[in-house]
């Protein structure tokens, strides 16, 4: 597999908190039901929303184009590890690629890094599966 893209984004948590407070429908517009459930399960949801928003922006940077908010989902595995799930047009755009995602937040900022991996250019998809990294 070859690194095909890298995206990093940082979000100020206070700005996310304020935006969610001003626009109650913002969370519904930007985040999937699963993401909202995850964030709302925390005493302070804002850092978790900010990290997921940063991840969606980082995905767009790694892919090289904006994707629909609801079609990119940060899914948290039982271990706590974040992964990405794609639906709709975003699934078609990212077909054949795999992604690594890392989220972190401090008191003031949330950050996400996304690496898009894919087969080397010109290598047929079935051969790409046998490439060892």
C-alpha positions as CSV (number, residue, x, y, z in Angstrom):
1,X,0.0,0.0,0.0
2,X,1.1,3.5,-0.7
3,X,0.3,6.7,1.1
4,X,-2.1,8.5,-1.2
5,X,-3.0,11.5,1.1
6,X,-2.5,13.1,4.4
7,X,-4.8,15.4,6.2
8,X,-4.5,17.2,9.6
9,X,-7.0,19.6,11.2
10,X,-7.4,21.4,14.5
11,X,-10.5,22.8,16.0
12,X,-10.9,25.2,19.0
13,X,-13.2,23.4,21.4
14,X,-14.7,26.7,22.8
15,X,-15.7,27.7,19.2
16,X,-17.4,24.3,18.7
17,X,-19.2,24.6,22.0
18,X,-20.4,28.1,21.1
19,X,-21.5,27.0,17.6
20,X,-23.5,24.0,18.9
21,X,-25.1,26.3,21.5
22,X,-26.1,29.0,18.9
23,X,-27.4,26.5,16.3
24,X,-29.1,23.6,17.9
25,X,-29.5,21.8,14.5
26,X,-25.8,22.0,13.7
27,X,-25.0,18.7,15.4
28,X,-27.7,17.0,13.3
29,X,-26.3,18.6,10.1
30,X,-22.7,17.7,10.7
31,X,-22.7,14.4,12.6
32,X,-24.3,11.0,12.2
33,X,-26.6,9.6,14.8
34,X,-23.8,7.3,16.0
35,X,-21.4,10.2,16.4
36,X,-24.0,12.2,18.3
37,X,-24.8,9.3,20.6
38,X,-21.0,8.9,21.3
39,X,-20.5,12.6,22.0
40,X,-23.6,13.0,24.1
41,X,-22.5,10.0,26.3
42,X,-19.7,12.3,27.7
43,X,-20.1,14.9,30.5
44,X,-18.7,17.5,28.1
45,X,-19.6,16.6,24.5
46,X,-17.9,19.6,22.9
47,X,-14.3,18.1,22.8
48,X,-15.6,14.9,21.2
49,X,-17.7,16.8,18.6
50,X,-14.6,19.0,17.9
51,X,-12.4,16.0,17.4
52,X,-14.9,14.4,15.0
53,X,-15.3,17.6,13.0
54,X,-11.5,17.8,12.8
55,X,-11.4,14.3,11.5
56,X,-14.0,15.0,8.8
57,X,-11.9,18.0,7.7
58,X,-8.7,15.9,7.7
59,X,-10.4,13.3,5.6
60,X,-11.3,15.9,3.0
61,X,-7.7,17.1,3.0
62,X,-6.4,13.5,2.6
63,X,-8.8,12.7,-0.2
64,X,-8.3,16.1,-1.9
65,X,-12.0,17.1,-2.0
66,X,-14.8,17.9,0.4
67,X,-17.1,15.0,1.2
68,X,-20.7,15.2,2.6
69,X,-20.6,15.5,6.4
70,X,-23.1,12.7,7.0
71,X,-21.3,10.4,4.6
72,X,-18.1,10.4,6.7
73,X,-18.5,8.8,10.1
74,X,-15.9,8.4,12.9
75,X,-16.7,5.1,14.5
76,X,-15.1,4.2,17.9
77,X,-14.2,0.6,18.3
78,X,-14.8,-1.1,21.7
79,X,-11.1,-0.7,22.3
80,X,-11.5,3.1,21.9
81,X,-9.6,3.2,18.6
82,X,-11.3,5.5,16.1
83,X,-11.9,4.3,12.5
84,X,-13.7,5.8,9.6
85,X,-16.8,4.6,7.8
86,X,-18.1,6.0,4.4
87,X,-21.5,5.9,2.8
88,X,-23.1,7.3,-0.4
89,X,-20.9,9.2,-2.8
90,X,-18.1,9.3,-0.2
91,X,-17.9,5.5,-0.2
92,X,-17.6,5.6,-4.0
93,X,-14.9,8.3,-3.9
94,X,-12.8,6.4,-1.3
95,X,-13.4,2.9,-2.8
96,X,-10.2,0.9,-2.7
97,X,-8.5,3.1,-0.1
98,X,-8.0,2.4,3.5
99,X,-7.6,5.1,6.2
100,X,-5.7,5.6,9.5
101,X,-7.1,8.1,11.8
102,X,-5.9,9.6,15.1
103,X,-7.8,12.0,17.4
104,X,-6.7,13.9,20.4
105,X,-7.8,16.8,22.4
106,X,-6.6,19.0,25.2
107,X,-8.5,21.6,27.3
108,X,-8.6,24.0,24.4
109,X,-8.1,22.2,21.1
110,X,-9.0,19.0,19.3
111,X,-6.8,17.6,16.5
112,X,-7.2,14.9,14.0
113,X,-4.7,13.3,11.5
114,X,-5.8,11.1,8.7
115,X,-3.7,9.0,6.3
116,X,-5.2,7.6,3.1
117,X,-3.6,4.4,1.9
118,X,-4.1,2.9,-1.5
119,X,-2.5,0.7,-4.1
120,X,0.5,2.1,-6.0
121,X,-0.5,4.0,-9.2
122,X,-1.0,1.6,-12.1
123,X,-1.2,-1.5,-10.1
124,X,-4.4,-3.5,-10.7
125,X,-6.6,-3.6,-7.6
126,X,-6.4,-7.4,-7.2
127,X,-2.6,-7.3,-7.2
128,X,-2.6,-4.4,-4.8
129,X,-4.0,-6.6,-2.1
130,X,-0.8,-8.6,-2.1
131,X,1.5,-5.6,-1.6
132,X,3.3,-5.7,1.7
133,X,3.8,-2.5,3.6
